[in-house]
Amino acid sequence: MDIPIPREPVVPSSWFTKFTECFFGGLIPGNILLLVASLFPQSTLIKLGPLLLAILLFGQLVTGITFGIGFSIPWHKRENRNHSSSEKIHGWLRGMLRYWLAMMIAYYGFGKLFRTQFATSFKRADIPVGQLNGFELTWNYFGHSYPLAVTIGLLQIGGAILLLFRRSTLFGVVLLLPVMVNILLINLLYKIAPGAFLNSILFTLGLLYLLLLNRSALIKVFWPPVDPPPVRLGFLKQVFRFLAIGAPFGIIFYFVSKSPVSPLAGKWTVDRLVRNRDTVKANAWLTDTTAWTTVYIEERSTLALCPNPYIFEAKKSRVAQYIYKKDLQQMQLIFFNKINDTIRFQVCQPDDRGMQWDGIIDNDTVSMQLSRAKVNF
């Protein structure tokens, strides 16, 4: 005779749990509709116009909030009145959430494999880095390495497959959440397209919700009983704990304090270059690599004298370590290609707009009138 196994009493869920699941349940159809709309011909999307697409984009949020409030409140009241749970409704809504996350995240994953994301742009490749916006910088960086794009895509696809099974849902969430948080921060801080940014928020929130549903299992994994017994070191253990974090901080702080950001850091245009009392012509840089037109002073230690006024050419430039002594108004250069080649320039009237350098380099007397150039970041 089989003995029935008693089931644990079902505890009614909170209203917030119901609202969250209803919110995603109301949002999912509109989000999938937008995905299908991406299959339309480009000419059709242009005719629809960005305003209509924006309305559809944020319309899904309105639908989700409306359904979340309109369905969760009577559902919660009915459950409390009947003192019962709604396991089947939770099962359907959570299933919808898992399958929707799997489909959408896999869509972005396959996009990386087939280069619809991080695709090469020949036009963008010829834009100077300083003129690229956040979106273009991101696409250039990730598009530079196809293996990296494939790795991210496979993580997204693999995590999406794990979401399709209840037993592996937690594993899928743990795999996908760091990826999605990273993507969310990139979309936010690099100002990627609003649609992609909104989706990254929704996907991250959906994964976080699935994670919180498994909080009891997470506590067991990340806060387990101590085994084996701890090593007893008394006060020394606290010292080691402090040093583990304090030592790296101290080393970096010492480096920063010994090598602060130079007040002259920036890109400087050589308005006038005089060598041995002869003014160097403006177009002399075309044939003479010592006819410098630009001086790059990095925030710490490194300086470059460049002849090309349009782009930095490493092979034609002279790169050096520099030490700026503000009290003496003196710039000391130590060139990389000549260890013993140390040059000192007298810096006259330095301010945020301009300055003049006077010194001797390669046995030539050199005078440079510099003005600060505008840099696009």
RODO-2510 file (C-alpha; in nm, 4 decimals, decimal comma):
residues 377
     n   res          X          Y          Z
     1     m     0,0000     0,0000     0,0000
     2     d     0,1403     0,3374    -0,1023
     3     i     0,1632     0,5909     0,1738
     4     p     0,0797     0,9393     0,0455
     5     i     0,3535     1,1926     0,1006
     6     p     0,2135     1,4966     0,2770
     7     r     0,2614     1,8235     0,0899
     8     e     0,3743     2,1368     0,2623
     9     p     0,0954     2,3895     0,3130
    10     v     0,0840     2,6441     0,0330
    11     v     0,1484     3,0001     0,1488
    12     p    -0,0386     3,2699    -0,0496
    13     s     0,1938     3,4966    -0,2415
    14     s     0,2378     3,8690    -0,1784
    15     w     0,0690     4,1336    -0,3920
    16     f     0,4081     4,2536    -0,5191
    17     t     0,4820     3,9036    -0,6498
    18     k     0,1488     3,9001    -0,8329
    19     f     0,2002     4,2514    -0,9710
    20     t     0,5504     4,1713    -1,0993
    21     e     0,4359     3,8593    -1,2804
    22     c     0,1280     4,0348    -1,4217
    23     f     0,3416     4,3291    -1,5327
    24     f     0,5642     4,1034    -1,7399
    25     g     0,2589     3,9074    -1,8595
    26     g     0,1037     4,2266    -1,9954
    27     l     0,4297     4,3528    -2,1426
    28     i     0,5410     4,0375    -2,3251
    29     p     0,2944     4,0453    -2,6210
    30     g     0,3883     4,4031    -2,7139
    31     n     0,7602     4,3288    -2,6801
    32     i     0,7323     4,0270    -2,9097
    33     l     0,5317     4,2383    -3,1546
    34     l     0,8190     4,4861    -3,1725
    35     l     1,0563     4,1972    -3,2420
    36     v     0,8354     4,0826    -3,5303
    37     a     0,8200     4,4420    -3,6582
    38     s     1,1970     4,4340    -3,7087
    39     l     1,1339     4,1874    -3,9943
    40     f     0,9497     4,4545    -4,1933
    41     p     1,1344     4,6058    -4,4909
    42     q     1,3499     4,9042    -4,4037
    43     s     1,1326     5,1263    -4,6241
    44     t     0,8257     5,0334    -4,4164
    45     l     1,0042     5,1114    -4,0899
    46     i     1,1081     5,4506    -4,2280
    47     k     0,7465     5,5245    -4,3262
    48     l     0,6248     5,4334    -3,9786
    49     g     0,8568     5,6986    -3,8431
    50     p     1,0563     5,7103    -3,5190
    51     l     0,7658     5,8705    -3,3275
    52     l     0,5305     5,5780    -3,3937
    53     l     0,8028     5,3290    -3,3066
    54     a     0,8661     5,5181    -2,9808
    55     i     0,4940     5,5042    -2,9001
    56     l     0,4927     5,1284    -2,9596
    57     l     0,8101     5,0935    -2,7527
    58     f     0,6718     5,2682    -2,4463
    59     g     0,3197     5,1392    -2,5109
    60     q     0,4358     4,7981    -2,3921
    61     l     0,5275     4,9535    -2,0568
    62     v     0,1835     5,1123    -2,0267
    63     t     0,0188     4,7783    -2,1119
    64     g     0,2367     4,5981    -1,8585
    65     i     0,1604     4,8439    -1,5777
    66     t    -0,2115     4,8486    -1,6603
    67     f    -0,2400     4,4713    -1,6634
    68     g    -0,0140     4,4450    -1,3608
    69     i    -0,2395     4,6649    -1,1497
    70     g    -0,5736     4,5673    -1,3036
    71     f    -0,5277     4,1925    -1,2666
    72     s    -0,3099     4,1621    -0,9561
    73     i    -0,5335     4,3590    -0,7171
    74     p    -0,8566     4,1535    -0,7651
    75     w    -0,6451     3,8364    -0,7822
    76     h    -0,4836     3,9161    -0,4482
    77     k    -0,8160     4,0061    -0,2857
    78     r    -0,9773     3,6853    -0,4092
    79     e    -0,6860     3,4757    -0,2828
    80     n    -0,6982     3,6348     0,0641
    81     r    -1,0746     3,5965     0,0808
    82     n    -1,0610     3,2276    -0,0071
    83     h    -0,7402     3,1653     0,1917
    84     s    -0,5965     2,9744    -0,1009
    85     s    -0,3040     2,9929    -0,3375
    86     s    -0,2958     3,0314    -0,7146
    87     e    -0,0191     2,7948    -0,8150
    88     k    -0,1478     2,7423    -1,1686
    89     i    -0,1630     3,1160    -1,2432
    90     h     0,1871     3,1605    -1,1029
    91     g     0,3028     2,8647    -1,3111
    92     w     0,1649     3,0137    -1,6321
    93     l     0,2993     3,3629    -1,5697
    94     r     0,6432     3,2440    -1,4613
    95     g     0,6563     3,0106    -1,7580
    96     m     0,5748     3,3018    -1,9897
    97     l     0,8504     3,5051    -1,8266
    98     r     1,1098     3,2295    -1,8672
    99     y     1,0210     3,1575    -2,2299
   100     w     1,0092     3,5272    -2,3207
   101     l     1,3506     3,5927    -2,1637
   102     a     1,4911     3,2865    -2,3401
   103     m     1,3586     3,3969    -2,6797
   104     m     1,4671     3,7612    -2,6548
   105     i     1,8131     3,6947    -2,5094
   106     a     1,8733     3,4179    -2,7655
   107     y     1,7748     3,6673    -3,0377
   108     y     2,0562     3,9004    -2,9298
   109     g     2,2911     3,6037    -2,8923
   110     f     2,2330     3,4818    -3,2480
   111     g     2,2716     3,8422    -3,3640
   112     k     2,6301     3,8359    -3,2382
   113     l     2,7023     3,5046    -3,4125
   114     f     2,5646     3,6230    -3,7468
   115     r     2,7101     3,9766    -3,7142
   116     t     2,3846     4,1692    -3,7091
   117     q     2,5386     4,3093    -3,3892
   118     f     2,8954     4,4421    -3,3779
   119     a     2,9105     4,4356    -3,7579
   120     t     3,2072     4,5943    -3,9369
   121     s     3,1460     4,9465    -4,0656
   122     f     3,3947     5,0704    -4,3248
   123     k     3,2713     5,4271    -4,2847
   124     r     3,3116     5,4134    -3,9060
   125     a     3,6611     5,2672    -3,9406
   126     d     3,7789     5,5942    -4,0980
   127     i     3,6353     5,8188    -3,8264
   128     p     3,8995     5,9404    -3,5743
   129     v     3,8493     5,7792    -3,2335
   130     g     3,8067     6,1164    -3,0655
   131     q     3,5028     6,1874    -3,2842
   132     l     3,3227     5,8567    -3,2201
   133     n     3,0176     5,8620    -2,9930
   134     g     2,9514     5,6002    -2,7262
   135     f     2,7539     5,3722    -2,9593
   136     e     3,0245     5,3818    -3,2268
   137     l     3,3027     5,3218    -2,9738
   138     t     3,1174     5,0194    -2,8335
   139     w     3,0541     4,8697    -3,1768
   140     n     3,4173     4,9270    -3,2818
   141     y     3,5506     4,7669    -2,9641
   142     f     3,3334     4,4554    -2,9627
   143     g     3,3402     4,4269    -3,3420
   144     h     3,7202     4,4237    -3,3413
   145     s     3,7234     4,0668    -3,2035
   146     y     3,4719     3,8256    -3,3570
   147     p     3,5724     3,5467    -3,1086
   148     l     3,4729     3,7770    -2,8197
   149     a     3,1365     3,8500    -2,9831
   150     v     3,0843     3,4745    -3,0365
   151     t     3,1695     3,4029    -2,6723
   152     i     2,9120     3,6543    -2,5468
   153     g     2,6565     3,5244    -2,7966
   154     l     2,7087     3,1612    -2,6914
   155     l     2,6711     3,2565    -2,3250
   156     q     2,3404     3,4251    -2,4062
   157     i     2,2146     3,1315    -2,6153
   158     g     2,3293     2,8731    -2,3593
   159     g     2,1677     3,0633    -2,0728
   160     a     1,8481     3,1032    -2,2759
   161     i     1,8263     2,7256    -2,3303
   162     l     1,8670     2,6679    -1,9550
   163     l     1,5733     2,9027    -1,8867
   164     l     1,3418     2,6730    -2,0831
   165     f     1,3580     2,4038    -1,8117
   166     r     1,2413     2,4620    -1,4571
   167     r     1,5181     2,2567    -1,2988
   168     s     1,7922     2,4503    -1,4797
   169     t     1,6308     2,7947    -1,4514
   170     l     1,8497     2,9039    -1,1595
   171     f     2,1659     2,7949    -1,3440
   172     g     2,0517     2,9922    -1,6493
   173     v     1,9823     3,3014    -1,4406
   174     v     2,3217     3,2841    -1,2678
   175     l     2,4888     3,2480    -1,6099
   176     l     2,2949     3,5296    -1,7782
   177     l     2,2656     3,7899    -1,5036
   178     p     2,6317     3,9079    -1,5059
   179     v     2,6175     3,9315    -1,8858
   180     m     2,2944     4,1330    -1,8804
   181     v     2,4107     4,3660    -1,6010
   182     n     2,7260     4,4391    -1,8024
   183     i     2,5185     4,5051    -2,1167
   184     l     2,2802     4,7259    -1,9172
   185     l     2,5683     4,9400    -1,7867
   186     i     2,7186     4,9706    -2,1362
   187     n     2,3799     5,0717    -2,2801
   188     l     2,3372     5,3309    -2,0038
   189     l     2,6846     5,4811    -1,9814
   190     y     2,7671     5,4683    -2,3527
   191     k     2,4211     5,5963    -2,4545
   192     i     2,3224     5,3082    -2,6808
   193     a     1,9858     5,3178    -2,8654
   194     p     1,6813     5,3716    -2,6346
   195     g     1,5118     5,0493    -2,7485
   196     a     1,8145     4,8348    -2,6651
   197     f     1,8555     5,0170    -2,3327
   198     l     1,4904     4,9579    -2,2359
   199     n     1,5132     4,5907    -2,3302
   200     s     1,8294     4,5455    -2,1238
   201     i     1,6478     4,6927    -1,8216
   202     l     1,3492     4,4609    -1,8698
   203     f     1,5652     4,1508    -1,9234
   204     t     1,7755     4,2276    -1,6159
   205     l     1,4673     4,2876    -1,3997
   206     g     1,3115     3,9642    -1,5248
   207     l     1,6259     3,7675    -1,4415
   208     l     1,6506     3,9325    -1,0988
   209     y     1,2919     3,8336    -1,0250
   210     l     1,3602     3,4708    -1,1189
   211     l     1,6714     3,4864    -0,9010
   212     l     1,4754     3,6113    -0,5998
   213     l     1,2248     3,3288    -0,6407
   214     n     1,5169     3,0961    -0,5604
   215     r     1,6558     3,2989    -0,2707
   216     s     1,6408     3,0048    -0,0250
   217     a     1,8619     2,7965    -0,2553
   218     l     2,0969     3,0925    -0,3039
   219     i     2,1384     3,1386     0,0715
   220     k     2,2478     2,7756     0,1017
   221     v     2,5010     2,8188    -0,1801
   222     f     2,6479     3,1598    -0,0914
   223     w     2,6130     3,1466     0,2897
   224     p     2,6883     2,7829     0,3761
   225     p     2,7945     2,6417     0,7133
   226     v     3,1693     2,6791     0,7741
   227     d     3,3519     2,3575     0,6887
   228     p     3,6323     2,2799     0,7684
   229     p     3,6642     2,4613     1,1020
   230     p     3,8183     2,8091     1,0750
   231     v     4,1857     2,8706     1,1507
   232     r     4,2210     3,0541     1,4818
   233     l     4,4593     3,3477     1,4471
   234     g     4,2913     3,5962     1,6746
   235     f     4,3807     3,9573     1,6008
   236     l     4,6206     3,8534     1,3213
   237     k     4,3268     3,7460     1,1052
   238     q     4,1836     4,0983     1,1204
   239     v     4,5249     4,2360     1,0236
   240     f     4,5428     4,0037     0,7227
   241     r     4,1904     4,1024     0,6197
   242     f     4,2840     4,4682     0,6382
   243     l     4,6062     4,4153     0,4405
   244     a     4,4267     4,2186     0,1677
   245     i     4,2341     4,5348     0,0729
   246     g     4,4436     4,8076     0,2333
   247     a     4,7736     4,7113     0,0665
   248     p     4,6462     4,7480    -0,2932
   249     f     4,4820     5,0788    -0,1979
   250     g     4,8048     5,2026    -0,0386
   251     i     5,0188     5,1113    -0,3419
   252     i     4,7826     5,2851    -0,5864
   253     f     4,7433     5,5879    -0,3591
   254     y     5,1227     5,6189    -0,3267
   255     f     5,1624     5,6031    -0,7053
   256     v     4,8935     5,8682    -0,7599
   257     s     5,0351     6,0990    -0,4931
   258     k     5,3894     6,0680    -0,6328
   259     s     5,2709     6,1160    -0,9902
   260     p     4,9688     6,3502    -0,9849
   261     v     4,7821     6,4588    -1,2967
   262     s     4,9864     6,7251    -1,4713
   263     p     4,8253     7,0712    -1,5000
   264     l     4,9613     7,0806    -1,8566
   265     a     4,7903     6,7533    -1,9597
   266     g     4,6111     6,7775    -2,2924
   267     k     4,6574     6,8224    -2,6656
   268     w     4,8536     7,1314    -2,7675
   269     t     4,8854     7,2878    -3,1112
   270     v     5,2253     7,4278    -3,2120
   271     d     5,1309     7,7710    -3,3453
   272     r     5,4922     7,8713    -3,4073
   273     l     5,8081     7,6625    -3,4158
   274     v     6,1481     7,8345    -3,4318
   275     r     6,4631     7,6243    -3,4764
   276     n     6,8029     7,7970    -3,4663
   277     r     6,6258     8,1327    -3,5043
   278     d     6,4534     8,0212    -3,8277
   279     t     6,0744     7,9902    -3,8249
   280     v     5,9675     7,6476    -3,9511
   281     k     5,7119     7,6717    -4,2321
   282     a     5,3578     7,5505    -4,1711
   283     n     5,3764     7,2713    -4,4313
   284     a     5,7295     7,1572    -4,3432
   285     w     5,5894     6,8558    -4,1576
   286     l     5,5155     6,6895    -4,4922
   287     t     5,8870     6,6165    -4,5425
   288     d     6,0432     6,6900    -4,2019
   289     t     5,9508     6,4701    -3,9033
   290     t     6,1033     6,7232    -3,6637
   291     a     5,8633     6,9967    -3,7801
   292     w     5,6253     6,9255    -3,4945
   293     t     5,2727     7,0585    -3,5172
   294     t     5,1163     6,8889    -3,2141
   295     v     5,2306     6,8090    -2,8612
   296     y     5,0404     6,5418    -2,6668
   297     i     5,0899     6,5646    -2,2897
   298     e     4,9268     6,2710    -2,1145
   299     e     4,7944     6,2998    -1,7604
   300     r     5,0911     6,1165    -1,6119
   301     s     5,4499     6,0827    -1,7327
   302     t     5,4175     6,0415    -2,1127
   303     l     5,4595     6,3085    -2,3820
   304     a     5,4741     6,2945    -2,7639
   305     l     5,5960     6,5423    -3,0269
   306     c     5,4032     6,4749    -3,3483
   307     p     5,4587     6,6306    -3,6957
   308     n     5,1173     6,5391    -3,8407
   309     p     4,8542     6,8000    -3,7467
   310     y     4,5627     6,5660    -3,8282
   311     i     4,6442     6,2263    -3,6768
   312     f     4,9008     6,0815    -3,4378
   313     e     5,1669     5,8799    -3,6221
   314     a     5,3758     5,6793    -3,3776
   315     k     5,6590     5,6037    -3,6226
   316     k     5,7167     5,9700    -3,7056
   317     s     5,6696     6,1070    -3,3536
   318     r     5,9114     6,1357    -3,0659
   319     v     5,7812     5,9903    -2,7401
   320     a     5,9324     6,0661    -2,4012
   321     q     5,8792     6,0444    -2,0300
   322     y     5,8357     6,3912    -1,8834
   323     i     5,8781     6,5534    -1,5450
   324     y     5,7158     6,8932    -1,5044
   325     k     5,8542     7,1047    -1,2229
   326     k     5,5868     7,3651    -1,1698
   327     d     5,7853     7,5764    -0,9232
   328     l     6,0773     7,6068    -1,1699
   329     q     5,8483     7,6177    -1,4757
   330     q     6,0671     7,3512    -1,6307
   331     m     5,9767     7,0502    -1,8490
   332     q     6,2288     6,7662    -1,8467
   333     l     6,2020     6,5076    -2,1278
   334     i     6,3616     6,1619    -2,1188
   335     f     6,3279     6,0003    -2,4621
   336     f     6,2521     5,6281    -2,4877
   337     n     6,4778     5,5617    -2,7862
   338     k     6,7779     5,7262    -2,6204
   339     i     6,8074     5,6335    -2,2531
   340     n     7,0669     5,9025    -2,1777
   341     d     6,8978     6,1692    -2,3907
   342     t     6,7514     6,4124    -2,1386
   343     i     6,6246     6,7512    -2,2544
   344     r     6,4995     7,0472    -2,0538
   345     f     6,2578     7,3087    -2,1796
   346     q     6,1877     7,6316    -1,9993
   347     v     5,8093     7,6784    -1,9837
   348     c     5,7065     8,0432    -2,0041
   349     q     5,3708     8,1830    -1,8938
   350     p     5,1817     7,8508    -1,8823
   351     d     4,8054     7,8769    -1,8425
   352     d     4,4956     7,6968    -1,9674
   353     r     4,5116     7,8661    -2,3076
   354     g     4,8781     7,8676    -2,4063
   355     m     5,2476     7,8651    -2,3176
   356     q     5,5938     7,8886    -2,4708
   357     w     5,8758     7,6338    -2,4560
   358     d     6,2436     7,7258    -2,4988
   359     g     6,5252     7,4727    -2,4954
   360     i     6,7883     7,2754    -2,6854
   361     i     6,7130     6,9480    -2,8626
   362     d     6,9492     6,7564    -3,0925
   363     n     7,1970     7,0478    -3,0590
   364     d     6,9353     7,2873    -3,2004
   365     t     6,7857     7,5771    -3,0097
   366     v     6,4106     7,5343    -3,0215
   367     s     6,1281     7,7695    -2,9311
   368     m     5,7629     7,6617    -2,9516
   369     q     5,4497     7,8706    -2,9035
   370     l     5,1711     7,6344    -2,7946
   371     s     4,7939     7,6771    -2,7606
   372     r     4,5546     7,4251    -2,6076
   373     a     4,3545     7,2333    -2,8694
   374     k     3,9948     7,1243    -2,8283
   375     v     3,9574     6,7503    -2,7775
   376     n     3,6345     6,5594    -2,8438
   377     f     3,5626     6,2784    -2,5982
***
